[in-house]
Structure formats: structure tokens, C-alpha cells
Amino acid sequence: MRKFKRYIGIILNYFSFLFRGIKIKGTNKIEIFSDLQNLINDHFVEELNDHINIKTMEMALKEFNQLPLNIIETGSAGYGTKSSLLFDKYVSSFGGTLETVDIDITKLLSLRNKCTHKTTFCCDDSVTFLKKIKIKNPDFNTLVYLDSWDVDLDNPLDSSIHGLKEFQSIYKKLKKGDVILIDDTPKDTSVLKKIGVQPLNNHSNNDKIGGKGSLIKLYVLEYNLCEILYQDYQLVLRVI
């Protein structure tokens, strides 16, 4: 059965261009939380309780004091921090919607029955998706999570260029107080040691290194677009 599912996945992804732009809704029913800290504690259990991104993801959500949110995610995920599931829990509990995009149709299909109708999955290129997207609830704040192109820390340029294109595609649709959370953007080489990655020999512990959000960081500081709330392995920005 596993081999059969794997072959189906390979076939679906081979013909992934046929699914571009398709949108599907979540179908699951989940526990509703009345307190954000309880939600976070429930999500980050056992295998996730020491994940390096807990602090930044918690910080990003707590910026909004349990108010309804538009959450926009590039790179749907049911593994790692299971971000799609976390964000679905938030909008199901406190209001708003999650719109998440991934180029891998099999990933979206596997997540569909783990998320509620508050979540819309779209199979598309993330930059194309962000250029077309309209903020569903203009009165709500928006949280944008950029995680669509895994970084190669030995050669981070491709991921960082893609990240900047994503940012430029969504920024003008955001308003003051909205938050952008960017994965795979280590502050320095000491962060790599936390996750068991050996820094290159020519780096010292204080060296800045490239990452998915490295060009975004330079861009927002140059044009005074956002303030940096925090950076560790992820980068948290607030629109000013």
C-alpha cells in the first residue's frame, strides 16, 4: 500500500502543472481553544517541545492578542513545526482564515483532512500566488509566513532571492502592525550549532550568514519598511 501511494504521489507531481491554481478546503474538525498559550502548548508536544522555532512562532502569534487573523503561508507543512496545522488551530479558535500555497499537490491532499474549512490550500508557485492574492478580511491584521524554498546554507542565494520576490509580491497588501515570519534565516553561525549544523571553517561564531530572509532583511532596513522584532533561526518582522 505504501509503495502504491508513493507511485501515485510521483505521478501526481509529474503532472503538477495540471493542478496549478487549484484550491481545496480543509475537511477536518479539531479542538477549539479559548487560550492561545494552551493552543501552543497542545501543538508543541513531546517531539516538538524543543524545536528551535517555537519561540519565534509563538511570538508572531502573540503579537495579535488572540484577535482574528488573515494568515498567509507559503510552503504548506504538516511536518517540522507543522505550521499549517498550528495556523489552522489559531483561525479555528480565534477567527480569520488560513490560505496556504505549495507546488506539491500530494502535500496539500495529505494535509486536507488534518485542517478545517477555515484553511484553503492552493497548488501554485508561491510568488504567482502572492501576486494574485487579495486579503480576505481587510479589517483583520495579517500574518505572513514565508517557508516555500528550503535554504541550502552553503549556497543560500537561490532561496534568498525567492524569498525577496515573495516579500515584494505581498508587502504592498499589508498594513501597519502586520507581521512577516520567515523561516531558515539564522542570525549567525552560533544558531547553526543549536540545530547540529557545523559552520564552515572560515566563519567565526559572530559571522552573519545567508538565509531565506537575508535579502528581505537588508531590503526592509534600507527602505524603512519593517522593524525587526526578533531573529534566531527564523526572522520576525513587523510592518511600520
GUMI-495664 format. One record per residue (C-alpha): residue in one letter; x, y, z. Coordinates in steps of 0.02 Angstrom, whole numbers, always signed. Each point is the difference from the previous one (the first is absolute). Layout:
# GUMI-495664
+---------+--------+--------+--------+
| residuo |     px |     py |     pz |
+---------+--------+--------+--------+
|       A |      X |      Y |      Z |
...
+---------+--------+--------+--------+
END
This chain:
# GUMI-495664
+---------+--------+--------+--------+
| residuo |     px |     py |     pz |
+---------+--------+--------+--------+
|       M |     +0 |     +0 |     +0 |
|       R |   +141 |   +121 |    +43 |
|       K |    +86 |    -35 |   -166 |
|       F |   -164 |    +28 |    -90 |
|       K |    -26 |   +169 |    +87 |
|       R |   +179 |    +49 |    -39 |
|       Y |    -24 |    -40 |   -185 |
|       I |   -163 |    +99 |     -3 |
|       G |    +92 |   +147 |    +79 |
|       I |   +137 |     -9 |   -132 |
|       I |   -129 |     -2 |   -140 |
|       L |    -98 |   +146 |    +74 |
|       N |   +156 |   +106 |    +20 |
|       Y |    +58 |    -43 |   -176 |
|       F |   -161 |    +76 |    -63 |
|       S |     +1 |   +138 |   +131 |
|       F |    -19 |   +135 |   -134 |
|       L |   -179 |    -62 |    -25 |
|       F |    -43 |    +50 |   +179 |
|       R |    +70 |   +177 |     -2 |
|       G |   -124 |   +121 |    +75 |
|       I |   -115 |   -136 |    +69 |
|       K |    -69 |    +36 |   +174 |
|       I |    -66 |   -124 |   +127 |
|       K |    -75 |    +21 |   +174 |
|       G |    +46 |    -92 |   +158 |
|       T |   -125 |   -130 |    +60 |
|       N |    +51 |    -40 |   +178 |
|       K |    -79 |    +48 |   +167 |
|       I |   +120 |    +45 |   +140 |
|       E |     -1 |    +53 |   +181 |
|       I |    -39 |   +185 |    +24 |
|       F |   +110 |    +93 |   +123 |
|       S |    -50 |   +150 |   +106 |
|       D |   +178 |    +44 |    +49 |
|       L |   +147 |    +20 |   -120 |
|       Q |   +129 |    -66 |   +123 |
|       N |   -101 |   -160 |    +20 |
|       L |     -7 |    -16 |   -189 |
|       I |   +188 |    +21 |    -14 |
|       N |    +33 |   -122 |   +142 |
|       D |   -115 |   -127 |    -82 |
|       H |    +84 |    +19 |   -170 |
|       F |   +181 |     -6 |    +55 |
|       V |     -6 |   -163 |    +97 |
|       E |   +134 |   -132 |    +27 |
|       E |    +90 |    -13 |   -168 |
|       L |    -19 |   +188 |    -29 |
|       N |    +27 |    +69 |   +174 |
|       D |   +182 |    +47 |    -30 |
|       H |    -17 |    +57 |   -180 |
|       I |   +107 |   +152 |    -38 |
|       N |   -146 |    +95 |    -78 |
|       I |   -122 |     -9 |   +145 |
|       K |    +47 |   +171 |    +70 |
|       T |    -15 |    +93 |   -165 |
|       M |   -163 |    -82 |    -51 |
|       E |    -74 |    +31 |   +171 |
|       M |    +60 |   +181 |     -4 |
|       A |    -78 |    +30 |   -171 |
|       L |   -170 |    -65 |    +54 |
|       K |     +1 |    +89 |   +167 |
|       E |    +23 |   +167 |    -88 |
|       F |   -186 |     -6 |    -38 |
|       N |    -73 |    -36 |   +173 |
|       Q |   -117 |   -139 |    -59 |
|       L |    -86 |   +114 |   -126 |
|       P |    -62 |    -68 |   -168 |
|       L |   +137 |    -10 |   -131 |
|       N |    +29 |    -17 |   -185 |
|       I |   +142 |   -127 |     -5 |
|       I |    +92 |    -25 |   -165 |
|       E |   +127 |   -141 |    -11 |
|       T |   +118 |    -49 |   -139 |
|       G |    +59 |   -178 |    +15 |
|       S |   -137 |   -106 |    +79 |
|       A |    +68 |   -109 |   +139 |
|       G |    -63 |   -145 |   +105 |
|       Y |   +175 |    -44 |    +59 |
|       G |   +138 |    +96 |    +90 |
|       T |    -95 |   +131 |    +99 |
|       K |   -159 |    -57 |    -90 |
|       S |    -35 |   +182 |    -36 |
|       S |   -156 |    -27 |   -106 |
|       L |    -80 |    -97 |   +143 |
|       L |    +51 |   +132 |   +128 |
|       F |    -72 |   +143 |   -103 |
|       D |   -159 |    -97 |    -35 |
|       K |    -24 |    -24 |   +187 |
|       Y |    +21 |   +188 |    +25 |
|       V |   -129 |    +56 |   -128 |
|       S |   -121 |   -136 |    +53 |
|       S |    +13 |    +56 |   +181 |
|       F |    +12 |   +190 |    -16 |
|       G |    -69 |    +40 |   -173 |
|       G |    +67 |    +43 |   -170 |
|       T |    +65 |   -110 |   -139 |
|       L |   +157 |    -92 |    -55 |
|       E |    +50 |     +1 |   -182 |
|       T |   +148 |   -113 |    -35 |
|       V |    +89 |    -36 |   -163 |
|       D |   +115 |   -140 |    -57 |
|       I |    +56 |    -62 |   -168 |
|       D |    -14 |   -181 |    +59 |
|       I |   -180 |    -59 |    -23 |
|       T |    +28 |   -160 |   +100 |
|       K |    +50 |   +102 |   +152 |
|       L |   -160 |   +100 |    -11 |
|       L |   -106 |   -156 |    -19 |
|       S |    +82 |    -80 |   +151 |
|       L |    -31 |   +156 |   +106 |
|       R |   -179 |    +26 |    -54 |
|       N |    -75 |   -121 |   +126 |
|       K |   +107 |    +71 |   +141 |
|       C |    -63 |   +180 |    -16 |
|       T |   -172 |    +80 |    +12 |
|       H |   -106 |    +94 |   -126 |
|       K |    +86 |   +158 |    +64 |
|       T |   +151 |    -51 |   -103 |
|       T |    +12 |    +14 |   -189 |
|       F |   +140 |    -93 |    -89 |
|       C |    +62 |    +60 |   -168 |
|       C |   +116 |    -94 |   -117 |
|       D |   +108 |   +132 |    -83 |
|       D |   +167 |    +89 |     -6 |
|       S |     +9 |   +107 |   +156 |
|       V |    +50 |   +162 |    -86 |
|       T |   -141 |    -18 |   -126 |
|       F |   -120 |    -38 |   +143 |
|       L |    +52 |   +153 |   +102 |
|       K |    -16 |   +115 |   -150 |
|       K |   -180 |    -56 |    -26 |
|       I |    -58 |    -14 |   +179 |
|       K |   -124 |   +123 |    +76 |
|       I |     -8 |    +25 |   +187 |
|       K |   -163 |    -85 |    +50 |
|       N |    -41 |   +103 |   +153 |
|       P |    +74 |   +177 |    -17 |
|       D |    -55 |    +45 |   +177 |
|       F |   +107 |   -140 |    +74 |
|       N |   +188 |     +1 |    +18 |
|       T |   +102 |   -116 |   -108 |
|       L |   +139 |   -123 |    +42 |
|       V |   +106 |    -55 |   -147 |
|       Y |   +110 |   -154 |    +18 |
|       L |   +131 |    -25 |   -136 |
|       D |    +66 |   -179 |     -7 |
|       S |    -13 |    -57 |   -180 |
|       W |   +182 |    -30 |    -53 |
|       D |   +112 |    -98 |   +117 |
|       V |   +166 |    +87 |    +17 |
|       D |   +168 |    -77 |    -42 |
|       L |   +110 |    +88 |   +128 |
|       D |   +156 |    -36 |   -104 |
|       N |    -83 |    +87 |   -148 |
|       P |   -148 |   +102 |    +66 |
|       L |    -18 |   +123 |   -144 |
|       D |   -140 |    -89 |    -95 |
|       S |   -107 |    -13 |   +155 |
|       S |    +33 |   +180 |    +53 |
|       I |    -42 |    +69 |   -172 |
|       H |   -162 |    -99 |     -1 |
|       G |    -39 |    +63 |   +175 |
|       L |    +25 |   +181 |    -53 |
|       K |   -115 |    -26 |   -150 |
|       E |   -132 |    -69 |   +118 |
|       F |    +18 |   +149 |   +117 |
|       Q |    -12 |   +126 |   -143 |
|       S |   -156 |    -89 |    -64 |
|       I |    -95 |    +15 |   +164 |
|       Y |    +69 |   +152 |    +91 |
|       K |   -110 |   +133 |    -83 |
|       K |   -155 |    -98 |    +53 |
|       L |    +49 |    +10 |   +184 |
|       K |    -32 |   +136 |   +128 |
|       K |    +85 |    +70 |   +153 |
|       G |    +11 |   -130 |   +138 |
|       D |     -5 |   -151 |   -114 |
|       V |   +135 |   -130 |    +30 |
|       I |   +113 |    -96 |   -119 |
|       L |    +83 |   -158 |    +64 |
|       I |   +139 |    -75 |   -107 |
|       D |    +75 |   -172 |    +25 |
|       D |   +180 |    -56 |    -31 |
|       T |    +82 |   +167 |    +40 |
|       P |   +130 |    -34 |   +135 |
|       K |    +66 |   +155 |    +86 |
|       D |   +179 |    -64 |     +8 |
|       T |   +101 |   -160 |     +4 |
|       S |    -35 |    -29 |   +184 |
|       V |   -181 |    -36 |    -50 |
|       L |    +58 |   -140 |   -114 |
|       K |    +84 |    -86 |   +146 |
|       K |   -168 |     -5 |    +90 |
|       I |    -71 |   -107 |   -140 |
|       G |   +156 |   -107 |    -19 |
|       V |    +66 |    +78 |   -159 |
|       Q |   +187 |    +26 |     -8 |
|       P |    +46 |   +177 |    -56 |
|       L |   +122 |    +17 |   -143 |
|       N |   +182 |    +11 |    +55 |
|       N |    +19 |   +180 |    -57 |
|       H |   -140 |    +63 |   +111 |
|       S |    +16 |    +60 |   +178 |
|       N |   -143 |    -14 |   +124 |
|       N |    -51 |   +180 |    -31 |
|       D |     +0 |     -5 |   -188 |
|       K |   -164 |    +44 |    -86 |
|       I |    -51 |   -135 |   -123 |
|       G |   -123 |    -11 |   -143 |
|       G |   -175 |    -70 |    +14 |
|       K |   -172 |     +5 |    -76 |
|       G |    -39 |   +172 |    +72 |
|       S |   +174 |    +77 |    -11 |
|       L |    -40 |   +110 |   -151 |
|       I |   -170 |    +45 |    +73 |
|       K |    +86 |    +60 |   +158 |
|       L |   +118 |   +112 |    -99 |
|       Y |   -144 |    +64 |   -106 |
|       V |   -117 |    +48 |   +143 |
|       L |   +139 |    +86 |    +97 |
|       E |    +57 |    +97 |   -154 |
|       Y |   -174 |    +66 |    -37 |
|       N |    -63 |     +7 |   +181 |
|       L |   -147 |   -116 |    -35 |
|       C |     +2 |   -111 |   +154 |
|       E |    +75 |    -15 |   +172 |
|       I |    +90 |   -157 |    +55 |
|       L |    -90 |    -76 |   +149 |
|       Y |   +116 |   -148 |    +21 |
|       Q |   +120 |   -113 |    -93 |
|       D |    +69 |   -171 |    +41 |
|       Y |    -23 |   -136 |   -131 |
|       Q |   -155 |    +93 |    -59 |
|       L |    -21 |   +187 |    -30 |
|       V |   -151 |    +94 |    +68 |
|       L |    -45 |   +168 |    -79 |
|       R |   -140 |   +124 |    +36 |
|       V |    -61 |   +121 |   -132 |
|       I |    +23 |   +182 |    +52 |
+---------+--------+--------+--------+
END
